[in-house]
Structures are given as C-alpha cells and as structure tokens.
Amino acid sequence: MLKKILEFGHLVRFSHTLFAMPFALASMWVAANGFEGMSFLEILKIVLLIVGCMVTARNGAMSFNRFADADFDAKNPRTASRHLPAGKIKKKSVIAFVIVNGVLFITFAYFLNFLAFAFALPVFLLLLSYSFWKRFSFLCHWYLGFAIGMSPLGAWIAVRGEFSLFPIFMSIILALWMGGFDIIYATQDEKIDKDMGLHSVPAKFGRVKALRIALASHLLMLFVCAAFGYYYSLGIVWLVVVLLMTASIIYIHLYRKTDDLDAMNRDFFLANVLISVLVMIGLILWITMGGTVYGLV
C-alpha cells in the first residue's frame, strides 16, 4: 500500500503542490484578515478544507494529464520512463484516482460555502481540460498558468463566499509567472513537440524566441505586482517582495542558462517555490503590520 501511495505521489509530482499552495494560503490569510476574532476550530476547518481542495484538485488535474498524454510520453525519450508509458501504473487505476480526487474536491468545497460548492465541478473539469490545449494552441502555457492561478481566487471564495479584485490580481500574477516558466520548461521538448505536431511556444517560435517570450511574461508579471502593490497600498513589505522577485527573474533569465536537464528541473522547482513563498510572507506581514481587507474590492 505504501509503495502504491508513493507511486501515485511520483505520478502527480506531489512536491510541486508547493508552487501554488503559498499563494492560496496567502489569499486565505488576507481574506480572513489574519483570522482575527475566529476560534481555533473555525480556523482549523477552513485551513484543512482549503488545503484539501488544493491537493485533490492538483492530484486530479496532474494524473489526468498523465493519462491523456500517455501515448505522447511514450514517444518522448525524456518522458518514456514515466509511470503509464513504463507500465508501472495501469490507466484504469489513474482514472479511478482522478474520480476519487474529483469527488473529494467537490465534497471539501461543499463544507466551505455555497459559492465554492457551486463552482467546484466546473472548476475541476476546467482543470482537466488543460491536458488537451497543447494539441491545438501554443497558448497552452498560459492556460496552465490560468488553471494554477485560480487557487488564490478559490481560497478567497472559500473564506468569504464572494468574488473580489484582490485575489484576481494574485491569480494574474501566478498565471503569468507559471506560464513563463512552463515555456522555459518546454524548451526541452522543442524538437519532439514539433515532430509530434504538438503546439508549444518553443515548437512554434524556436528556443531563442521562446525564452524571450517567457521573459516578457515574467516582466509583465512584475508590472502587475507593482500595480497590485500600488492599488492596495501594500507598502514597503511588498516593495521588498517585488525587488526579490526581480532579482530572481534576472538570475534565471540572464545568468542561469543551461541545457542540463537536472539543473533546469532544480531551478524550475526552487524558483517557483521562492516566488510563492515570497508572496505569502509579504502578504502575511502586510496584514500583521496593520493592513486590512475591510473595504477592499
């Protein structure tokens, strides 16, 4: 049983949940105004249900992606050793895993509030649909960013039961960041994607232009970060966050260029975790230092 759990953990690359989780937790913290006036049990319920939604949503989306792309993965030397092409996990087991996670996701949303429950199934299906975008559009990278970027908005709705511009800003930031990095990651498969007729920015524009497009996505993200901080008067804490983000982007795009797959994967993981944690710390400190969601739209 433990071996099977570990296999599915590797299948969905569970550690990559760290990319969006800090954004969701930051949005939750701000939406709850630092959980001021809430009891321990109320806080525990919200936190556990949001984390449960995050984990099950990603598990379902990632495992379905592995199922949908199994034939493509089998033809790609870089991905041929993945669980489905290598026969380590059966396709019917993956589909069962997707269904279980979908049911859990909707169940967790039910115990949050009506709006979260009402959008649970459409959101889960939207997450699954990402797997098909690479078949017809090079915009697939930003669609992935959009899918992951829904997490701050979802966490906000989970707490407050309403839409707001504040988490939408956060969602745009996360979408642009992840979209740009997915382009960088996809440069590994430029040739094989082109040979198999798949649509990606590297396959369509080539590696050099793809990296420039990724940089443009990240620069746009920094602009949105600055506008976000200005609009909500996030102060010096957010300024420091944006400066550290800028330093990270300069390092990745100008100083850390490599064709080494292991190094690229390591940088991909660490940079995404760094950005997410910076956003979380910045917004938590903002609330702690007297920032407030009251009156925010």
C-alpha positions in Angstrom: 0.0 0.0 0.0 2.8 2.4 0.9 4.6 1.6 -2.4 1.3 2.3 -4.3 0.9 5.7 -2.5 4.4 6.6 -3.3 3.9 5.7 -6.9 0.9 8.0 -7.2 2.8 10.7 -5.3 5.5 10.5 -8.0 2.9 10.3 -10.8 1.4 13.7 -9.8 4.7 15.1 -8.6 3.2 16.0 -5.3 6.1 18.2 -4.2 5.0 20.7 -7.0 1.9 21.5 -5.0 4.3 24.0 -3.3 4.1 26.2 -6.4 0.5 27.4 -5.8 -0.1 26.4 -2.2 1.6 29.5 -0.7 -0.5 31.8 -3.0 -3.7 30.1 -1.8 -2.7 30.3 1.9 -1.7 34.0 1.5 -5.1 34.7 -0.1 -6.8 32.8 2.7 -4.9 34.7 5.3 -5.8 38.1 3.8 -9.4 37.2 3.2 -9.8 36.1 6.8 -8.0 39.3 7.9 -5.4 37.2 9.8 -8.2 35.1 11.3 -8.9 37.9 13.7 -11.8 37.0 16.0 -12.1 33.4 14.8 -11.9 30.4 17.1 -9.2 27.8 16.7 -11.8 25.2 15.4 -13.1 27.7 12.8 -9.5 28.4 11.6 -8.6 24.7 11.5 -11.7 23.8 9.5 -11.0 26.5 6.9 -7.3 25.7 6.6 -7.9 21.9 6.3 -10.6 22.2 3.7 -8.7 24.7 1.6 -5.5 22.5 1.7 -7.7 19.5 0.9 -9.2 21.3 -2.1 -5.7 22.3 -3.3 -4.3 18.8 -3.0 -7.2 17.0 -4.6 -7.6 19.5 -7.4 -3.9 19.2 -8.4 -3.9 15.4 -7.9 -6.9 15.1 -10.3 -5.5 17.5 -12.9 -2.0 16.1 -12.9 -3.0 12.5 -13.0 -5.5 13.1 -15.8 -2.7 14.9 -17.7 -0.5 11.9 -17.4 -3.4 9.7 -18.7 -4.2 12.0 -21.6 -0.5 12.3 -22.6 0.5 8.7 -22.1 0.9 8.0 -25.9 2.9 11.2 -26.4 5.1 10.5 -23.3 5.9 7.0 -24.7 7.4 8.6 -27.8 9.4 11.1 -26.0 12.8 9.8 -24.6 12.6 12.3 -21.7 9.2 11.1 -20.6 9.2 7.4 -21.7 10.1 6.2 -18.2 7.0 7.9 -16.6 4.6 5.6 -14.8 2.0 5.0 -17.6 4.4 4.5 -20.6 6.6 2.3 -18.4 3.6 0.2 -17.2 4.2 1.0 -13.5 0.5 2.1 -13.1 -2.5 1.0 -15.1 -4.7 3.5 -16.9 -7.8 2.4 -15.2 -6.1 3.0 -11.8 -5.3 6.5 -12.9 -8.9 7.2 -14.0 -10.1 5.9 -10.6 -7.6 8.2 -8.9 -8.9 11.2 -10.9 -12.5 10.3 -10.0 -11.7 9.9 -6.3 -9.9 13.2 -6.1 -12.7 14.9 -8.0 -15.3 13.6 -5.5 -13.2 14.7 -2.6 -12.6 18.1 -4.1 -16.3 18.7 -4.5 -17.0 17.4 -1.0 -14.5 19.7 0.6 -16.0 22.6 -1.3 -19.5 21.7 -0.1 -18.3 22.1 3.5 -16.9 25.6 2.8 -19.8 27.6 1.4 -22.4 27.6 -1.4 -20.4 29.6 -3.9 -17.4 27.3 -3.5 -19.6 24.2 -4.0 -21.5 25.7 -7.0 -18.2 26.2 -8.9 -16.5 23.1 -7.7 -17.4 20.8 -10.6 -17.0 23.3 -13.4 -13.6 24.3 -12.0 -12.5 20.6 -11.7 -13.5 20.0 -15.3 -11.7 23.1 -16.4 -8.5 21.9 -14.7 -8.8 18.6 -16.5 -9.2 20.4 -19.9 -5.7 21.8 -19.7 -4.4 18.4 -20.9 -5.8 19.0 -24.4 -4.6 22.5 -25.0 -1.2 21.6 -26.3 -2.9 19.7 -29.1 -4.2 22.9 -30.7 -2.7 26.1 -29.2 0.6 27.5 -28.2 -1.3 29.4 -25.5 -1.3 26.2 -23.5 1.4 27.5 -21.2 -0.7 30.4 -20.1 -3.8 28.2 -19.8 -1.8 26.1 -17.4 -0.9 29.3 -15.6 -4.6 30.3 -15.5 -5.6 26.9 -14.1 -3.0 27.0 -11.4 -3.7 30.7 -10.9 -7.3 30.1 -9.9 -6.0 28.9 -6.5 -5.8 32.3 -4.8 -9.3 33.2 -6.0 -10.6 29.8 -4.9 -9.1 30.3 -1.4 -10.7 33.8 -1.2 -14.1 32.4 -2.1 -13.6 29.6 0.4 -13.2 32.1 3.2 -15.6 35.0 2.1 -18.0 33.3 -0.3 -17.7 36.1 -2.8 -15.5 37.3 -5.7 -13.1 40.2 -5.3 -10.5 42.0 -7.3 -7.8 41.4 -4.7 -7.4 37.6 -5.3 -7.9 38.2 -9.1 -4.7 40.3 -9.0 -3.0 37.4 -7.3 -4.3 34.9 -9.8 -3.0 37.0 -12.7 0.4 37.2 -11.1 0.6 33.5 -10.6 -0.7 32.8 -14.1 1.9 34.9 -15.8 4.7 33.5 -13.6 3.7 29.9 -14.2 3.0 30.5 -17.9 6.5 31.9 -18.5 8.2 29.1 -16.6 6.3 26.4 -18.4 7.7 27.9 -21.6 11.2 27.6 -20.2 10.5 24.0 -19.2 9.0 23.2 -22.6 12.3 24.2 -24.4 13.5 20.6 -23.5 10.9 19.2 -25.9 11.1 21.7 -28.7 12.0 19.1 -31.4 9.9 16.2 -30.2 6.8 18.5 -29.8 7.3 19.7 -33.4 7.8 16.2 -34.7 4.6 15.0 -33.0 2.6 18.0 -34.1 2.1 19.4 -30.7 1.7 23.1 -30.1 4.0 24.9 -27.7 5.8 28.2 -27.8 9.3 26.6 -28.3 7.9 24.3 -31.1 6.2 27.3 -32.9 8.9 30.0 -32.4 12.1 28.2 -31.6 14.1 28.1 -28.4 15.6 31.6 -28.6 12.3 33.4 -29.2 10.6 31.2 -26.7 12.9 32.3 -23.9 12.3 35.9 -24.9 8.5 35.3 -24.7 9.0 33.7 -21.3 10.9 36.8 -20.1 8.2 39.1 -21.5 5.6 37.1 -19.5 7.7 37.5 -16.3 8.3 41.2 -16.9 4.5 41.6 -17.3 4.1 39.7 -14.0 6.4 42.2 -12.3 4.3 45.1 -13.7 1.1 43.5 -12.4 2.9 43.0 -9.0 3.8 46.7 -8.9 0.3 47.8 -9.9 -1.2 45.4 -7.2 1.0 46.9 -4.5 0.2 50.5 -5.5 -3.5 49.9 -5.8 -3.8 48.3 -2.4 -1.1 50.4 -0.7 0.8 47.2 0.3 3.8 49.4 1.4 7.5 48.6 1.9 7.0 44.9 2.6 5.5 44.4 -0.9 8.2 46.6 -2.5 10.9 44.2 -1.0 8.9 41.2 -2.4 8.9 42.7 -5.9 12.6 43.6 -5.7 13.4 40.0 -4.7 11.2 38.7 -7.5 13.0 40.9 -10.0 16.4 39.6 -8.8 15.1 36.0 -9.2 13.9 36.7 -12.7 17.2 38.4 -13.7 19.1 35.4 -12.3 17.0 32.8 -14.1 16.9 34.6 -17.5 20.3 36.3 -17.7 22.7 34.3 -15.5 21.4 30.8 -15.2 21.1 29.4 -18.8 21.7 25.7 -19.1 20.9 22.7 -21.3 21.4 20.4 -18.3 18.0 18.7 -17.6 18.7 18.1 -13.9 19.8 21.6 -13.4 16.8 23.0 -15.3 14.4 20.9 -13.2 16.1 22.0 -10.0 15.9 25.7 -10.9 12.3 25.3 -12.1 11.3 23.9 -8.7 13.3 26.2 -6.5 12.4 29.5 -8.3 8.7 28.7 -8.3 8.8 27.8 -4.6 10.8 31.0 -3.9 8.3 33.3 -5.7 5.3 31.7 -4.0 6.8 31.9 -0.5 7.8 35.5 -1.0 4.2 36.4 -1.9 2.9 34.5 1.1 5.3 36.1 3.5 4.8 39.6 2.1 1.0 39.5 2.4 1.0 37.8 5.8 3.4 40.5 7.1 1.2 43.2 5.5 -1.8 42.0 7.5 0.3 41.6 10.6 1.6 45.1 10.3 -1.8 46.7 10.2 -3.0 46.1 6.6 -6.7 45.2 6.3 -9.1 43.7 3.9 -12.0 45.8 5.1 -13.2 48.0 2.2 -11.2 46.0 -0.4 -12.9 45.2 -3.7 
